[in-house]
Amino acid sequence: MSARSWRAGAYGGASLLLLGSVSCRTALTPAVPRPDSVAATPAAPPVAPRPETKPRPVASPPAAKAAPSPLASADAPPLLREFRGVWVATVGNMDWPSARTLSVAEQQAELRTLFDRAEALRLNAVIFQVRPAADALYKSSIEPWSEFLTGGQGQAPSPAWDPLAFAIKEAHARGMELHAWFNPYRAGFVRGRSAAAASHIRRTNPSLVKKYGSYWWMDPGEAAVRARTVRVIVDVVKRYDVDGVHLDDYFYPYPENDRRGRPLPFPDAASWKKYRARGGALSRDDWRRENVNTLVRELDAAIHRAKPHVRFGISPFGIWRPGYPASVRGFDAYQKIYADARKWLREGWVDYFTPQLYWPTTKVGQAYPVLLDWWATENIMQRHLWPGNYSSRAGLPGAAAFPVSDLVEQIRLTRLQPGASGNVHFSMTSFLKNQAGMNDTLLVGPYATVALPPATPWLKAPPPPTPALRLAREAGATTLRFTPQGRTAPWQWVVRLRTDTAWITMILPGTTTQWPIPNGVVATKVTVSALNRVGTESTPVSLPIVTRPTTAPTGRFQ
């Protein structure tokens, strides 16, 4: 992510929830460093819940975004749809694993702790970095194991395990989405701790990789580089049950200077010469931008060919160009890293768009609400707009930081912005530390109740089946039995119980065929609907509940 960089100092049991006396949870965030740097409009469509392997209850908030009424309504209120993501950077061991020397058991324990914390914060998506530098934090036949996992590039973990498969399982078990995060062009660090593996692109195709300042960089002007990136990402989409594919803000590298302070030109003379020899007529800058545009366009098509329901998102630098809108000043990503992010959004080549709005709300020249509103007006295809927030700066000292209260304000502003429907936080470490009491502030404020990601109706998925319901009284307990109508099971079931004071909502895996109503829950009605993989909800089906359990309640109430 653009605003997150080491140089800039930042990167990228079921429980029951009562709706009635609790307030809705929502999210917010800011912008400036990129998610994983290691050098140092119209209303948005509704959002849907994500897959999971274990039941996860979710509080159903009222239709309005204000605190829910304590009075129960005759009909179940709509589910709150809001994307609440967090970046987990692996580059430089930023968020995970904490060190390259950890055992497999220690790495797995850290990941479980990470997902437990995300669940406790009522986040609903983890954006997990799996390709920091033309390497892999998963089992790949194309690229070598990452040095950030094992300490040596190409060195497989022992005993063998697959971090991406593990992360997907842990996320889905907690009802969260898992998006695989790729860097499309970075090939390593000049001062990397380990040598390039024999299978790394620096060894297999050295002509495609250029040394630029502190980096090794795959040349975006080479068609073979683009083909490799597409191949790597589609391989993951086909073999893993990811919910999304995510690119950060690293396209052409951020500019660096030589020892005398002079700007370093990117060394792409060879690919530029080949382009011109083939009759290319674009200027060099426009050619560079078109190289990146072509990758984005091809990824959008290739990902959805492989699995139509998988969402594709990009997190560009938060400013398209200085002067857009007029009050904005700062880095020109269009001119300096050849990222025409506005074009990707306006063309609809992404399913979600996460500009890194890493600045405080009142920052002169980069004010969070001003930039958010501008991006929303550019979102003519009505894709998901989920701004990225520099949460790692919240509560810290220094001129670049801002109070946690401003992070809360950013979430509030996102909710008020037509066309925006969530936030992504950079990065997980600040939540693991509960930096400046940030977690506590979010949990009593915007994230007081859970939310489900928005639906993505423009993507293809079988329609959700209408459930067939039956209540059975067995051994003193009432069990709900349900099956889909037709051959296709849903991705998830949404089960709502009406009590005298609230609606209780549970999100269950689509493979579930029966669910016992928890003891102690005195409900008079049950309503069930089905969700498909893109979050579309079926027509709800309701049954009255005659029997009322009287034993002590089980599960966690919130």
C-alpha positions as CSV (number, residue, x, y, z in Angstrom):
1,M,0.0,0.0,0.0
2,S,1.3,3.3,-1.0
3,A,1.1,5.1,2.2
4,R,2.8,2.3,4.1
5,S,6.4,2.1,3.9
6,W,9.3,1.5,6.2
7,R,10.8,4.8,5.1
8,A,7.6,6.5,6.0
9,G,7.3,4.5,9.3
10,A,4.3,2.4,8.5
11,Y,3.1,-0.5,6.4
12,G,0.1,-2.4,5.4
13,G,-17.4,-21.6,20.0
14,A,-20.2,-19.5,18.6
15,S,-21.2,-16.3,20.2
16,L,-24.6,-14.7,20.3
17,L,-25.2,-11.1,19.7
18,L,-28.3,-9.2,20.8
19,L,-29.6,-6.4,18.7
20,G,-31.6,-4.1,20.8
21,S,-29.7,-2.3,23.5
22,V,-26.4,-2.3,21.8
23,S,-25.2,0.1,19.1
24,C,-24.1,-0.8,15.6
25,R,-20.5,-1.3,14.8
26,T,-18.9,0.6,12.0
27,A,-15.5,1.6,10.8
28,L,-13.2,4.4,9.8
29,T,-9.5,5.2,8.9
30,P,-6.6,7.8,7.3
31,A,-3.6,7.8,4.7
32,V,0.3,8.2,3.9
33,P,2.7,5.2,4.1
34,R,2.2,2.1,2.0
35,P,1.2,-1.3,3.3
36,D,4.4,-3.1,2.8
37,S,7.2,-0.9,1.8
38,V,10.4,-2.2,3.2
39,A,13.0,0.4,2.4
40,A,13.0,1.6,5.3
41,T,-21.5,9.4,-6.1
42,P,-24.0,7.1,-6.2
43,A,-24.9,4.9,-3.2
44,A,-22.8,1.8,-3.0
45,P,-24.5,-1.6,-3.5
46,P,-25.3,-3.6,-0.4
47,V,-22.6,-5.8,1.1
48,A,-22.8,-9.4,2.1
49,P,-21.3,-11.7,4.7
50,R,-18.3,-13.9,4.1
51,P,-17.8,-17.6,4.2
52,E,-16.9,-19.4,7.4
53,T,-16.5,-22.9,8.6
54,K,-17.8,-22.4,12.1
55,P,-20.9,-20.5,13.2
56,R,-20.4,-16.9,13.9
57,P,-23.2,-14.8,15.4
58,V,-23.7,-11.4,14.1
59,A,-25.8,-8.6,15.5
60,S,-28.4,-7.4,13.0
61,P,-28.6,-3.6,13.1
62,P,-31.5,-1.5,12.0
63,A,-31.7,-0.1,8.5
64,A,-30.4,3.3,9.6
65,K,-26.8,3.8,10.6
66,A,-27.7,5.2,13.9
67,A,-27.8,3.2,17.1
68,P,-30.5,0.5,16.9
69,S,-33.8,0.9,18.7
70,P,-34.3,-1.1,21.8
71,L,-37.8,-2.1,20.6
72,A,-38.2,-5.3,18.7
73,S,-39.8,-5.0,15.3
74,A,-42.1,-7.5,13.7
75,D,-39.7,-8.1,10.9
76,A,-36.0,-8.8,11.3
77,P,-34.0,-5.7,10.5
78,P,-31.4,-5.7,7.7
79,L,-27.9,-6.8,8.5
80,L,-25.3,-4.1,8.8
81,R,-23.1,-4.3,5.8
82,E,-19.6,-2.7,6.2
83,F,-16.2,-3.9,5.2
84,R,-13.7,-3.9,8.1
85,G,-10.4,-5.1,6.9
86,V,-6.8,-5.1,8.2
87,W,-3.5,-5.5,6.4
88,V,-1.1,-8.2,7.6
89,A,2.3,-7.4,6.2
90,T,4.9,-10.2,6.0
91,V,7.6,-8.1,4.3
92,G,10.4,-7.5,6.7
93,N,8.5,-9.5,9.3
94,M,6.4,-6.4,9.9
95,D,3.2,-8.0,11.2
96,W,3.8,-11.8,10.8
97,P,5.8,-13.8,11.5
98,S,7.5,-11.7,14.2
99,A,10.9,-13.2,13.4
100,R,12.4,-15.5,10.7
101,T,13.7,-17.8,13.4
102,L,10.4,-19.0,14.8
103,S,9.4,-22.6,14.7
104,V,6.4,-23.7,12.7
105,A,4.4,-24.2,15.9
106,E,5.3,-20.6,17.0
107,Q,4.4,-19.2,13.6
108,Q,1.0,-21.0,13.7
109,A,0.4,-19.8,17.3
110,E,1.1,-16.2,16.2
111,L,-1.3,-16.5,13.3
112,R,-4.1,-17.8,15.6
113,T,-3.5,-15.0,18.0
114,L,-3.7,-12.5,15.1
115,F,-7.0,-13.9,13.9
116,D,-8.4,-14.1,17.4
117,R,-7.6,-10.4,17.9
118,A,-9.2,-9.5,14.6
119,E,-12.3,-11.4,15.5
120,A,-12.4,-9.8,19.0
121,L,-12.3,-6.4,17.3
122,R,-15.2,-7.4,15.1
123,L,-13.2,-7.0,11.9
124,N,-14.5,-9.1,9.0
125,A,-11.5,-9.4,6.6
126,V,-7.8,-9.9,6.7
127,I,-5.6,-8.9,3.7
128,F,-2.7,-11.3,4.0
129,Q,0.6,-10.6,2.2
130,V,1.7,-13.7,0.3
131,R,4.1,-12.3,-2.3
132,P,6.3,-9.6,-0.9
133,A,9.2,-9.9,-3.5
134,A,8.6,-12.4,-6.3
135,D,8.5,-15.1,-3.6
136,A,5.8,-17.0,-1.8
137,L,4.3,-17.6,1.7
138,Y,2.5,-20.6,0.3
139,K,3.5,-23.7,-1.6
140,S,4.3,-22.6,-5.1
141,S,5.8,-24.3,-8.2
142,I,6.5,-20.9,-9.7
143,E,8.3,-18.9,-7.1
144,P,10.5,-19.8,-4.1
145,W,9.6,-19.8,-0.4
146,S,10.0,-16.3,1.1
147,E,13.0,-15.5,3.3
148,F,10.6,-13.8,5.7
149,L,9.1,-17.1,6.6
150,T,12.1,-19.4,6.9
151,G,15.1,-17.0,7.0
152,G,16.4,-18.2,3.6
153,Q,14.8,-17.7,0.3
154,G,13.8,-21.0,-1.3
155,Q,14.1,-22.8,2.1
156,A,10.9,-24.8,2.7
157,P,9.4,-24.7,6.2
158,S,10.1,-27.8,8.3
159,P,7.9,-29.5,9.2
160,A,6.1,-28.8,6.0
161,W,3.0,-26.5,6.2
162,D,1.3,-24.0,4.0
163,P,0.7,-20.6,5.7
164,L,-1.9,-19.4,3.1
165,A,-4.0,-22.5,3.4
166,F,-3.7,-22.2,7.2
167,A,-4.7,-18.5,7.2
168,I,-7.7,-19.2,5.0
169,K,-8.9,-21.9,7.3
170,E,-8.4,-19.8,10.4
171,A,-10.1,-16.7,8.9
172,H,-13.1,-18.7,7.6
173,A,-13.5,-20.5,10.9
174,R,-14.0,-17.0,12.5
175,G,-16.4,-15.8,9.8
176,M,-13.8,-13.5,8.2
177,E,-12.7,-13.1,4.6
178,L,-9.1,-13.8,3.5
179,H,-7.7,-11.7,0.7
180,A,-4.4,-12.7,-0.8
181,W,-2.1,-9.6,-1.1
182,F,0.5,-9.6,-3.9
183,N,3.3,-7.1,-4.9
184,P,3.2,-7.2,-8.7
185,Y,6.8,-6.0,-9.5
186,R,9.2,-6.0,-6.5
187,A,11.8,-8.7,-6.8
188,G,13.9,-8.1,-3.7
189,F,16.0,-5.8,-1.7
190,V,19.6,-5.0,-2.6
191,R,20.6,-5.5,1.0
192,G,18.4,-8.6,1.6
193,R,19.6,-11.0,4.2
194,S,19.6,-14.0,2.0
195,A,20.8,-14.8,-1.5
196,A,18.3,-15.2,-4.3
197,A,17.1,-18.8,-4.6
198,A,17.8,-20.8,-7.8
199,S,14.1,-20.6,-8.8
200,H,13.9,-16.8,-8.2
201,I,13.3,-14.6,-11.2
202,R,16.6,-12.9,-10.6
203,R,18.3,-16.2,-11.4
204,T,16.0,-17.7,-14.0
205,N,15.3,-14.5,-16.0
206,P,17.9,-11.9,-14.9
207,S,17.2,-9.7,-18.0
208,L,13.7,-9.0,-16.6
209,V,15.0,-7.6,-13.3
210,K,16.6,-4.2,-12.8
211,K,18.5,-2.8,-9.9
212,Y,16.9,0.4,-8.8
213,G,18.2,2.2,-5.6
214,S,17.6,-0.1,-2.7
215,Y,15.4,-2.6,-4.7
216,W,15.5,-5.2,-7.4
217,W,12.5,-4.5,-9.6
218,M,10.8,-6.5,-12.4
219,D,10.5,-4.2,-15.4
220,P,6.8,-3.4,-16.0
221,G,7.7,-2.8,-19.7
222,E,8.4,-6.5,-20.3
223,A,5.4,-8.6,-21.4
224,A,7.0,-11.6,-19.7
225,V,6.9,-9.8,-16.4
226,R,3.2,-9.1,-16.8
227,A,2.5,-12.7,-17.8
228,R,4.4,-14.0,-14.8
229,T,2.5,-11.9,-12.4
230,V,-0.8,-12.9,-13.9
231,R,0.2,-16.6,-13.8
232,V,1.3,-16.4,-10.1
233,I,-2.0,-14.8,-9.1
234,V,-4.3,-17.0,-11.1
235,D,-2.4,-20.1,-9.7
236,V,-3.4,-19.0,-6.2
237,V,-7.0,-18.2,-7.2
238,K,-7.4,-21.7,-8.7
239,R,-5.7,-23.6,-5.8
240,Y,-6.8,-21.7,-2.7
241,D,-10.3,-20.7,-1.4
242,V,-9.4,-17.0,-1.2
243,D,-12.2,-14.4,-1.1
244,G,-10.2,-11.7,-2.8
245,V,-7.0,-10.7,-4.6
246,H,-5.3,-7.5,-3.5
247,L,-2.5,-5.3,-5.0
248,D,-0.8,-2.6,-3.0
249,D,0.6,0.7,-4.4
250,Y,3.9,-0.5,-5.7
251,F,3.9,-0.2,-9.5
252,Y,6.9,1.5,-10.9
253,P,9.1,2.0,-7.8
254,Y,8.8,5.1,-5.7
255,P,11.6,7.5,-6.8
256,E,15.0,7.3,-5.1
257,N,18.1,9.5,-5.4
258,D,21.7,8.7,-5.8
259,R,24.4,9.5,-3.2
260,R,24.6,13.1,-4.5
261,G,20.8,13.6,-4.1
262,R,20.1,13.4,-7.8
263,P,16.9,11.5,-9.0
264,L,17.6,8.0,-10.2
265,P,16.0,7.2,-13.6
266,F,14.3,3.8,-13.8
267,P,16.5,1.6,-16.0
268,D,14.0,0.4,-18.6
269,A,15.9,1.6,-21.8
270,A,15.9,-2.0,-23.2
271,S,12.1,-2.5,-23.0
272,W,11.4,1.0,-24.2
273,K,13.6,0.5,-27.2
274,K,11.8,-2.7,-28.0
275,Y,8.5,-0.9,-27.8
276,R,9.6,1.8,-30.1
277,A,11.0,-0.7,-32.6
278,R,7.6,-2.4,-32.8
279,G,6.1,0.9,-33.9
280,G,4.9,2.2,-30.4
281,A,3.9,5.8,-30.6
282,L,3.2,6.7,-26.9
283,S,5.5,9.0,-25.0
284,R,7.7,7.2,-22.5
285,D,5.6,8.3,-19.5
286,D,2.3,7.3,-21.2
287,W,3.9,4.0,-22.2
288,R,4.8,3.3,-18.6
289,R,1.3,4.1,-17.4
290,E,-0.1,1.9,-20.1
291,N,2.1,-1.0,-19.0
292,V,0.5,-0.8,-15.6
293,N,-3.0,-0.3,-17.0
294,T,-2.6,-3.5,-19.1
295,L,-1.6,-5.5,-16.0
296,V,-4.6,-4.3,-14.1
297,R,-7.0,-5.0,-17.0
298,E,-5.6,-8.4,-17.6
299,L,-5.7,-9.4,-13.9
300,D,-9.3,-8.3,-13.6
301,A,-10.3,-10.6,-16.5
302,A,-8.0,-13.5,-15.6
303,I,-9.1,-13.6,-11.9
304,H,-12.8,-13.7,-12.8
305,R,-12.3,-16.3,-15.5
306,A,-10.6,-18.5,-13.0
307,K,-13.2,-17.9,-10.2
308,P,-16.0,-15.5,-11.0
309,H,-16.8,-14.8,-7.3
310,V,-13.3,-13.7,-6.2
311,R,-13.1,-10.0,-5.7
312,F,-10.2,-8.0,-7.1
313,G,-9.0,-4.9,-5.3
314,I,-6.2,-2.4,-5.4
315,S,-4.9,0.0,-2.7
316,P,-3.2,2.9,-4.5
317,F,-1.6,6.0,-3.1
318,G,-4.3,8.2,-1.7
319,I,-3.7,11.1,-4.1
320,W,-4.2,10.6,-7.8
321,R,-2.6,13.9,-8.7
322,P,-2.0,17.2,-6.9
323,G,-4.9,19.5,-7.6
324,Y,-7.5,16.8,-7.7
325,P,-9.5,18.2,-6.0
326,A,-8.2,21.7,-6.1
327,S,-7.1,21.9,-2.5
328,V,-5.0,18.8,-2.6
329,R,-1.2,18.9,-2.6
330,G,1.4,16.2,-2.3
331,F,3.0,13.3,-4.2
332,D,2.0,12.8,-7.8
333,A,1.5,9.0,-8.2
334,Y,0.3,9.4,-11.8
335,Q,3.6,11.1,-12.8
336,K,6.1,9.5,-10.4
337,I,5.1,5.8,-10.2
338,Y,2.9,5.8,-13.4
339,A,-0.2,4.7,-11.5
340,D,-3.3,6.0,-13.2
341,A,-5.5,4.8,-10.4
342,R,-8.5,7.0,-11.4
343,K,-8.7,5.2,-14.7
344,W,-8.8,1.7,-13.0
345,L,-11.7,2.9,-10.9
346,R,-13.6,4.7,-13.6
347,E,-13.2,1.7,-16.0
348,G,-14.5,-0.7,-13.3
349,W,-11.4,-2.9,-13.5
350,V,-11.6,-3.5,-9.8
351,D,-14.3,-4.8,-7.5
352,Y,-13.1,-2.7,-4.6
353,F,-10.9,0.3,-4.3
354,T,-8.9,1.2,-1.2
355,P,-7.1,4.5,-1.7
356,Q,-4.6,5.0,1.1
357,L,-6.0,8.0,2.9
358,Y,-3.4,8.0,5.6
359,W,-3.7,11.7,6.7
360,P,-5.7,13.2,9.6
361,T,-9.1,14.7,8.9
362,T,-7.9,18.3,9.1
363,K,-4.5,17.8,7.4
364,V,-4.0,20.8,5.1
365,G,-3.6,19.7,1.5
366,Q,-4.5,16.0,2.2
367,A,-7.6,16.2,4.4
368,Y,-9.3,12.8,4.7
369,P,-12.9,13.8,4.0
370,V,-11.8,15.9,1.0
371,L,-10.0,13.1,-0.7
372,L,-12.6,10.5,0.2
373,D,-15.3,12.6,-1.4
374,W,-13.2,13.1,-4.5
375,W,-12.7,9.4,-5.0
376,A,-16.4,8.8,-4.4
377,T,-17.3,11.2,-7.2
378,E,-14.8,9.3,-9.5
379,N,-16.5,6.0,-8.7
380,I,-18.8,6.1,-11.7
381,M,-19.0,2.3,-11.9
382,Q,-20.2,2.1,-8.3
383,R,-17.5,-0.3,-7.1
384,H,-16.8,-0.9,-3.4
385,L,-15.0,2.1,-2.0
386,W,-13.1,1.1,1.2
387,P,-10.5,3.7,2.1
388,G,-7.3,2.6,3.8
389,N,-6.5,4.2,7.2
390,Y,-3.1,4.7,8.7
391,S,-4.2,3.2,12.0
392,S,-0.6,2.5,13.1
393,R,-0.1,6.3,13.5
394,A,-3.1,6.7,15.8
395,G,-2.2,7.6,19.4
396,L,1.6,7.9,18.7
397,P,3.7,11.0,19.5
398,G,5.1,13.1,16.7
399,A,4.0,15.5,14.0
400,A,2.9,12.7,11.6
401,A,0.6,11.0,14.2
402,F,-2.9,11.8,15.2
403,P,-5.2,10.9,18.2
404,V,-7.3,7.8,18.3
405,S,-10.3,10.0,18.3
406,D,-9.4,11.2,14.8
407,L,-9.3,7.5,13.6
408,V,-12.9,7.2,15.0
409,E,-13.8,10.4,13.2
410,Q,-12.5,9.0,9.9
411,I,-14.7,5.9,10.3
412,R,-17.6,8.2,11.0
413,L,-16.9,10.2,7.9
414,T,-16.6,7.1,5.8
415,R,-20.1,6.0,6.9
416,L,-21.5,9.4,6.1
417,Q,-19.9,9.4,2.6
418,P,-22.3,8.2,-0.1
419,G,-20.7,5.4,-2.1
420,A,-18.2,4.3,0.7
421,S,-19.0,1.2,2.7
422,G,-16.0,0.3,4.9
423,N,-12.4,0.8,5.9
424,V,-9.1,-1.1,5.9
425,H,-6.5,-0.6,8.7
426,F,-2.8,-0.5,8.3
427,S,-1.6,-2.6,10.0
428,M,-2.3,-5.5,12.4
429,T,0.6,-4.8,14.8
430,S,-1.1,-1.7,16.2
431,F,-4.1,-3.8,17.1
432,L,-2.0,-6.6,18.6
433,K,-0.5,-3.9,20.9
434,N,-3.8,-2.2,21.6
435,Q,-1.9,1.0,20.8
436,A,-3.0,4.0,22.9
437,G,-6.1,1.9,23.9
438,M,-7.2,1.9,20.3
439,N,-9.0,-1.4,20.5
440,D,-11.0,-0.4,23.5
441,T,-12.1,2.9,21.8
442,L,-13.2,1.1,18.7
443,L,-15.1,-1.6,20.6
444,V,-17.2,0.9,22.6
445,G,-17.6,3.1,19.6
446,P,-17.8,2.3,15.9
447,Y,-17.2,-1.5,16.3
448,A,-19.6,-2.1,19.1
449,T,-21.4,-4.7,17.1
450,V,-20.4,-6.9,14.2
451,A,-21.0,-6.2,10.5
452,L,-20.9,-8.2,7.3
453,P,-19.1,-7.2,4.1
454,P,-21.2,-5.7,1.4
455,A,-22.5,-7.8,-1.4
456,T,-20.9,-7.7,-4.8
457,P,-23.8,-8.2,-7.2
458,W,-21.9,-7.6,-10.4
459,L,-19.9,-10.8,-9.9
460,K,-21.2,-14.1,-11.0
461,A,-22.4,-16.8,-8.5
462,P,-25.3,-19.2,-8.4
463,P,-28.3,-17.5,-6.8
464,P,-28.9,-18.3,-3.2
465,P,-31.4,-21.0,-2.7
466,T,-34.6,-20.4,-0.7
467,P,-34.4,-22.4,2.5
468,A,-36.9,-25.0,3.6
469,L,-37.3,-24.9,7.4
470,R,-38.5,-27.3,10.1
471,L,-38.4,-27.1,13.9
472,A,-38.0,-30.2,15.9
473,R,-38.3,-30.7,19.7
474,E,-35.7,-33.3,20.9
475,A,-34.4,-34.0,24.4
476,G,-35.8,-30.8,25.8
477,A,-34.3,-28.6,23.1
478,T,-35.6,-27.0,20.0
479,T,-33.6,-27.7,16.8
480,L,-33.9,-25.8,13.6
481,R,-33.5,-28.0,10.5
482,F,-33.1,-26.5,7.1
483,T,-32.2,-27.5,3.6
484,P,-31.8,-25.5,0.4
485,Q,-34.3,-25.7,-2.4
486,G,-32.5,-27.2,-5.4
487,R,-29.1,-28.8,-5.8
488,T,-26.8,-25.9,-4.7
489,A,-26.1,-25.4,-1.0
490,P,-25.7,-21.7,0.0
491,W,-22.4,-20.2,1.1
492,Q,-24.0,-19.2,4.4
493,W,-27.2,-19.3,6.3
494,V,-28.5,-16.1,8.1
495,V,-30.6,-17.2,11.1
496,R,-32.5,-14.5,13.1
497,L,-34.4,-15.1,16.3
498,R,-36.9,-12.6,17.6
499,T,-37.0,-12.2,21.4
500,D,-39.1,-9.7,23.4
501,T,-36.3,-7.1,23.4
502,A,-34.0,-7.8,20.5
503,W,-33.2,-9.7,17.3
504,I,-30.4,-12.3,17.6
505,T,-28.6,-13.1,14.4
506,M,-26.4,-16.0,13.7
507,I,-24.3,-16.6,10.5
508,L,-23.9,-20.3,9.8
509,P,-21.9,-22.2,7.2
510,G,-24.0,-23.3,4.2
511,T,-23.1,-26.9,4.9
512,T,-25.1,-26.7,8.2
513,T,-28.3,-28.8,8.2
514,Q,-29.4,-28.4,11.8
515,W,-28.9,-25.9,14.5
516,P,-30.1,-26.1,18.2
517,I,-31.6,-22.9,19.5
518,P,-29.4,-22.1,22.6
519,N,-30.8,-22.8,26.0
520,G,-32.2,-19.8,27.7
521,V,-33.0,-17.9,24.5
522,V,-36.7,-17.2,24.7
523,A,-37.6,-16.6,21.0
524,T,-41.0,-16.3,19.4
525,K,-40.0,-16.4,15.7
526,V,-37.2,-17.6,13.6
527,T,-36.3,-16.2,10.1
528,V,-33.8,-17.8,7.8
529,S,-32.3,-16.6,4.5
530,A,-29.4,-17.9,2.4
531,L,-26.4,-16.1,1.1
532,N,-24.4,-17.0,-2.0
533,R,-20.6,-16.5,-2.5
534,V,-21.0,-12.8,-3.6
535,G,-23.3,-12.0,-0.7
536,T,-26.7,-11.9,-2.4
537,E,-29.4,-12.8,0.1
538,S,-32.4,-15.0,-0.6
539,T,-36.0,-14.3,0.3
540,P,-36.3,-15.0,4.0
541,V,-38.5,-17.8,5.3
542,S,-40.1,-17.6,8.8
543,L,-41.6,-19.9,11.4
544,P,-43.2,-19.2,14.7
545,I,-41.6,-20.8,17.8
546,V,-44.1,-22.2,20.3
547,T,-41.8,-23.9,22.8
548,R,-39.7,-21.7,25.1
549,P,-36.5,-23.1,26.7
550,T,-36.1,-22.1,30.3
551,T,-32.6,-23.4,31.2
552,A,-29.6,-21.2,31.6
553,P,-28.3,-19.5,28.5
554,T,-25.2,-20.7,26.7
555,G,-22.9,-18.9,24.3
556,R,-21.5,-15.4,24.6
557,F,-23.9,-12.5,24.7
558,Q,-22.9,-9.0,23.5
